[in-house]
């Protein structure tokens, strides 16, 4: 019952933040950037300023699907950002380039996050196996003591939670780099800077909600498996 409540509460909160982000992006996309630069041009300019010539700027399908891929060194922008000439597109494009700058400068939190990716993937698969086993036969299907199953679940979810927490400084730092650069480079006016900052704030909130939800779920599992001990 408590787990369902956690899922529902943070599901609603996540939906509210996501909707707010989409509304902010839509609102700030309606005001043309005085510098008249597209997201693609902003990204290429920022990469050039930081002397990062080996990162390509691509256009990818989807809405708010923007991301930096450290594996093939690409900044991937959604059509609205890639072609957009407004404060929202500028903020997102510069933010993703902020990740490229982190990569080029060996930013410690990004390196840690990248190192955790395979561990996170394995932890997710383990949790899926445990969940399927519990649904079809209970934890006894594994032939393992209750405490061992508890350690597996808590350990696996702990890794997912750690990944969510490590993601926070990575995202906030990328936004700070982006905002500092667009301001110093005079890419945006004072009014446009405010819109860019607000857009990135709500984007960051999606990660904050995810991290809080993960922490709450981890606390639940800790209590279920180990909280009733004398």
PyMOL commands that set and color helices and strands:
alter all, ss='L'
color gray80, all
select helices_A, chain A and resi 2-28+39-49+79-82+87-104+108-137+139-142+146-184+190-226
alter helices_A, ss='H'
color red, helices_A
select strands_A, chain A and resi 56-60+67-69+74-78
alter strands_A, ss='S'
color yellow, strands_A
deselect
rebuild
show_as cartoon
